């Protein structure tokens, strides 16, 4: 099975990346029971050969499987299936649901305060970050700048408690951004949404800033939900290599 070439996903115009195709294939295999709970997935080398993809592409897909809570990686042992359905993706120490709940209660009012209190230096910093993000092509680097952007908005609110809260979830935000960009094609949309936030701050409009941040978080949450509910691998179903039955409890 060759998943190295991207393919069109569903009826929409966005093309599916190789990582998304591999993830869909492996997720489908787990959800259909080809790999049961407790089974060990084939080695990276075997999966790369079977799916005709590079190791970096496969590793991204395996990380996404783990983020979705379907597998766990055991150092020196391999990847084991621990669930047969996606519940709530986890980013570091926090689930997506907990993260989004806090972000709505913190970042939306923060945007309003920032519109009233931002300084010229705050705006310069945010515009500089936007320009760098719009040029960046590396997902990891972009995700790191994404967290800096949200920190900068918190700083513009002139309340150190807000910055401390964003600092606490910074790692989770970066993981979430990378996940959404790799599997949801969010980067260009996020850039536009961030720009709308900065424009509202520059105009000093609390109402527009709150509206822009609300829209941004709405789109993040919708994309997360779409990934969790995503359809199984399109096209004819293929049968993966026979499941391994190594027992992870023995590790």
Secondary structure by P-SEA (a helix, b strand, c coil): cccccccccccccccccaaaaaaaaaaaaaaacccccccccccaaaaaaaacccaaaaaaaaaaaaaacccccccccccccccccccccccccccaaaaaaaaaacaaaaaaaaaacccaaaaaaaaaaaaaaaacccaaaaaaaaaaaaaaaaaaaccaaaaaaaaaaaaaaaaaaaaaaaccccaaaaaaaaaaaaaaaaaccaaaaaaaaaaaaaaaaaaaaaaaaccccccbbbbcccccccccccc
